Structures are given as C-alpha cells and as structure tokens.
C-alpha cells in the first residue's frame, strides 16, 4: 500500500509566541518533507451597536482587517525566505477559528494542521489551549501540536500509543513519511492491564502493519500498567527519550485525559514534546 503523505500543511497564526514556535517547527520539518504551506489568520470584528457611528464602525473594521493582513504578509515573507522554493499561501478570513479551519480544509484539501498549544488569549489552566483542543476534536485532519516550550531538534524516536483501534493502522501509516525523513524509530506501544492477555492483539497488529507498511524501524510493545496509564506512559516517554508522541483522538479517549484539565498539569511530559493527534469519529476496537 502506498504510504499517505502530507502535501498541504495548514498553519493557523494569531502572531503570538506560540504560533511563532509552530512556524519554526514547520520550517525545520520542511527541510525534510516536500509540502505546500497555507498560512491562516482568522480575525473577528466587533459587533455593531446602536451607539456606534457608521463611519467610525467602518473605520474600526477596516483597521482590524488591514493590520492583521499586514502582519500575515510579514510572516509570509519570513516563511518564504526560510523555505526557499516551497509554495506558501496566505489565507485571511473573518470568523471563528475552528469554523474557518474546517472551510479551508475542504477548499484546499489540507492534509495536516500544525499549530501551537496556546494562542495569545488561551486559558493558563489548560495545557492544550481551548482553540487547539477544539480543532483536534472538530476537524477530520491530523493535528501536529507544538507546545510553547518546545525546541526543535531532529526526530529520532516517535511513540504511537495504541488502544487497539482499527484506525490505528491508518495513523501509523501517516506517521511513516516523517519517520523515514529522519530515519526515526517508530514505537507502537500499548499500556496493558495484563500483558499476557494483550499479546495476541499486539502481535496481530504488528502482522498487519508489516504487510501494509514498508518501513523496518517499527516496533510493537505491550507495557504493563504501573499505577495508572498516564503515569506509565509518561515514564516511558522519559525513559525512551521520545521526541514526538502520537495517538488517535476520540471523544472519550486518552486525549482529553492527557491534554486538558487538571490531570495534564501533573504530567511532566507536556511542556516540551510535540504530539500528533489523529481524529477518529468513534471507537472501533480490534
């Protein structure tokens, strides 16, 4: 089977430091993968009230649009200088970020979204900002999320956390081009309540993957849960020096427990390691 590739990457920007971090990652990865970049800024205009003078309101709207478009063009120029002959497109649209992203995905056939964990106005209590979590949960496109403290370095080890979903195979396939670009180890890991009971499943997943995917640096492992799934996963990431973490996101799965709310504040991992989230509509276990 032909490995799926990321040919068109969408990068939303609000001109914050976190958005700049995501842009820096895109330029570095762009040196290894051949893709087009779609740089997006969605903007909002204030609601018109009766106390507004029509001329004044029109000027406010014009200023918001022109200032944000100017910043977007400045980022476009800087990105083109770093990416050389790669195509860079800018998209400047009014609307809510998630709604605009969904439109752009359909219109431009986007393969991947790359964005920071927090924008300039996200809440501090979330490790993944509300915008990022909403994009992961409400779009069908994979999302490459860059934490605010992430510093780019070559990707040597990629972890994919499997919960034995049929969609895991497709997600693993999608990671292969990135793994090949860096000659990285792709580690498929399941956190088990009982390793012996899950051995048949991990072996079955490995057999199918070996038949479908042409890459010899993929390994499949069951790990016995120690205390909790989150703690075990966090310890594995630390011990194995994982550079990129990936998982499938369903409405009730590990994603929300890992990356939103109070639990994530207790996870040492999240402050610096980027992760891939693949959207899955519903659970479909093996």
C-alpha positions in Angstrom: 0.0 0.0 0.0 1.2 3.5 -0.8 2.1 5.5 2.3 -0.1 8.5 2.8 1.9 11.8 2.6 1.4 15.3 3.9 1.5 17.5 0.9 -0.5 20.5 2.1 0.0 21.9 5.6 -2.2 24.5 7.3 -0.6 26.7 10.0 -3.0 28.9 11.9 -1.4 32.0 13.4 -2.5 34.7 15.8 1.0 36.2 15.7 1.7 35.0 19.3 4.9 33.4 20.5 3.3 30.0 20.4 2.3 30.5 16.8 5.9 31.5 16.0 7.1 28.3 17.7 4.8 26.3 15.4 6.1 28.2 12.3 9.7 27.4 13.4 8.9 23.7 13.5 7.3 23.9 10.1 10.4 25.4 8.6 12.6 22.8 10.1 10.4 19.9 9.0 10.0 21.5 5.7 13.7 20.9 5.0 13.0 17.1 5.1 9.5 16.9 3.7 8.2 18.5 0.5 4.9 20.3 1.2 3.0 23.5 0.5 2.2 25.8 3.4 -1.1 27.5 3.9 -0.7 30.3 6.5 -4.0 31.2 8.0 -5.2 34.1 10.2 -8.8 34.3 11.2 -10.0 37.6 12.6 -13.0 39.0 14.4 -14.7 42.3 14.1 -16.7 43.9 17.0 -20.5 43.6 16.9 -22.2 46.7 15.7 -24.1 48.6 18.4 -26.5 51.4 18.1 -24.1 53.8 19.8 -21.5 53.3 17.0 -21.4 55.9 14.4 -21.5 54.1 11.0 -18.4 55.8 9.7 -16.5 55.1 12.9 -17.5 51.4 12.9 -16.5 51.0 9.3 -13.1 52.5 10.1 -12.6 50.1 13.1 -13.4 47.1 10.9 -11.1 48.4 8.2 -8.3 48.9 10.7 -8.6 45.4 12.2 -8.6 43.8 8.7 -5.7 45.8 7.4 -3.5 45.5 10.4 -3.9 41.7 10.7 -3.4 41.3 6.9 -0.1 43.3 7.1 1.2 41.0 9.9 0.2 38.0 7.9 2.1 39.2 4.9 5.1 39.8 7.0 5.0 36.2 8.3 4.6 35.0 4.7 7.7 36.8 3.6 9.7 35.4 6.5 8.5 31.9 5.9 9.3 32.0 2.2 12.8 33.1 3.0 13.3 30.1 5.2 11.5 27.5 3.0 13.2 28.6 -0.3 11.2 27.4 -3.3 8.3 25.9 -1.4 4.9 27.3 -2.1 3.5 29.5 0.7 -0.1 30.7 0.5 -1.8 33.1 2.9 -5.5 32.9 3.9 -7.1 35.9 5.7 -10.7 35.2 6.8 -13.2 36.6 9.2 -14.8 34.0 11.5 -14.3 31.6 14.4 -11.0 29.7 14.1 -12.5 26.2 14.1 -15.1 27.2 11.5 -12.6 28.8 9.2 -10.2 25.9 9.5 -12.9 23.5 8.5 -13.7 25.6 5.5 -10.0 25.8 4.4 -9.5 22.0 4.9 -12.3 21.3 2.4 -11.4 24.1 -0.1 -7.7 23.5 -0.2 -7.6 19.7 0.5 -5.4 20.2 3.6 -3.5 17.1 4.8 -2.2 18.3 8.1 -2.7 21.1 10.6 0.3 22.4 12.6 -0.4 24.7 15.5 0.8 25.8 18.9 -0.8 24.7 22.1 -1.9 28.1 23.2 -2.7 31.3 21.5 -2.4 34.8 22.8 -5.7 34.6 24.7 -6.0 30.9 25.8 -6.5 30.0 29.5 -3.5 29.1 31.5 -5.2 26.2 33.3 -5.1 24.1 30.1 -2.0 22.5 28.7 -3.7 22.4 25.4 -5.5 25.7 24.7 -9.2 25.7 24.0 -8.7 26.5 20.3 -6.3 23.7 19.8 -8.4 21.1 21.6 -11.5 22.3 19.6 -9.6 21.9 16.3 -8.5 18.3 17.2 -12.0 17.3 18.2 -13.9 19.0 15.5 -11.9 18.5 12.3 -11.0 15.3 10.4 -7.5 16.4 9.7 -4.5 15.3 11.7 -3.1 18.0 14.0 0.6 18.4 14.8 0.6 20.3 18.1 3.7 22.2 19.2 3.9 23.0 23.0 5.0 26.6 23.8 8.3 25.3 25.4 9.2 23.0 22.5 12.6 23.5 20.9 13.2 21.8 17.6 15.7 19.0 17.2 15.9 16.0 14.8 13.2 13.5 15.5 14.8 10.2 16.4 12.1 8.4 18.3 8.3 8.6 17.7 5.8 7.0 20.0 2.3 6.0 18.9 0.1 5.0 21.8 -2.3 2.3 20.5 -5.6 1.3 22.2 -6.1 -1.5 19.5 -8.4 0.5 17.2 -8.7 -0.4 13.6 -7.9 3.3 12.8 -4.5 2.9 14.5 -3.1 1.3 11.3 -4.0 4.3 9.2 -2.5 6.6 11.7 0.7 4.6 11.9 0.9 4.8 8.1 0.5 8.5 8.2 3.5 8.8 10.5 5.8 6.8 8.3 6.9 9.6 5.9 8.0 11.7 8.9 9.8 8.7 10.5 11.5 7.9 7.1 12.6 11.6 6.7 14.6 11.4 10.0 15.3 7.6 9.9 13.5 7.6 13.3 12.3 4.6 15.3 8.5 4.4 15.3 7.5 2.7 18.6 3.9 1.4 18.8 3.0 0.9 22.4 0.0 -0.3 24.3 -0.4 0.2 28.1 -1.8 -3.1 29.3 -3.6 -4.1 32.5 -2.4 -7.6 31.7 0.4 -8.0 29.2 -0.2 -11.7 28.6 -3.9 -11.1 27.7 -3.0 -8.5 25.1 -0.1 -10.3 23.5 -2.3 -11.7 20.7 -3.6 -8.3 19.8 -0.2 -6.6 19.6 1.1 -9.5 17.5 -1.9 -9.3 15.2 -1.5 -5.5 14.8 2.2 -6.0 14.1 1.5 -8.7 11.5 -1.0 -6.5 9.6 1.3 -3.4 9.8 4.2 -5.4 8.4 2.1 -6.5 5.4 0.9 -2.9 4.7 3.8 -0.7 5.6 7.3 -0.7 4.1 9.4 0.5 7.0 11.7 -1.6 9.0 12.1 0.6 12.1 8.7 0.0 13.6 8.4 -1.9 16.8 5.3 -3.1 18.7 5.3 -3.5 22.5 2.9 -4.2 25.4 3.8 -2.4 28.6 2.3 -3.4 32.0 0.5 -0.6 33.6 2.2 0.8 36.7 -0.2 2.7 38.9 -2.0 4.4 36.0 -2.0 4.6 32.3 -0.9 8.2 32.3 2.0 7.7 34.7 3.2 4.6 32.8 3.0 6.5 29.5 4.8 9.5 31.0 7.6 7.2 32.4 8.0 5.5 29.0 8.3 8.9 27.2 11.0 9.9 29.7 12.9 6.6 29.7 12.9 6.1 25.9 13.7 9.8 25.2 10.7 10.2 22.9 10.8 13.2 20.5 7.2 13.0 19.2 4.1 11.5 20.7 1.1 10.4 18.6 -2.3 9.0 19.3 -5.8 8.8 18.0 -8.4 11.1 19.5 -11.9 10.0 20.1 -14.4 11.9 22.2 -13.8 9.8 25.3 -10.3 8.5 24.9 -6.8 9.3 26.3 -6.5 12.6 24.5 -8.8 14.6 26.9 -7.3 13.0 30.0 -3.7 13.7 28.7 -4.0 17.2 27.3 -6.8 19.1 29.0 -7.8 20.0 32.6 -6.1 19.3 35.9 -4.7 15.9 35.1 -2.4 17.3 32.5 -0.9 19.8 34.9 0.6 16.8 36.8 2.2 15.3 33.7 5.9 16.4 33.4 5.9 15.5 29.7 3.7 18.1 28.2 5.9 21.2 28.5 8.2 20.4 25.6 7.4 17.4 23.4 5.2 17.9 20.3 2.5 15.5 19.6 0.3 14.3 16.7 -3.4 13.9 17.2 -5.4 11.9 14.7 -9.1 12.5 14.8 -11.3 9.4 15.0 -15.1 9.7 15.0 -15.8 6.8 17.2 -14.1 3.9 18.9 -13.7 0.8 16.7 -11.6 -1.7 18.7 -10.0 -4.8 17.2 
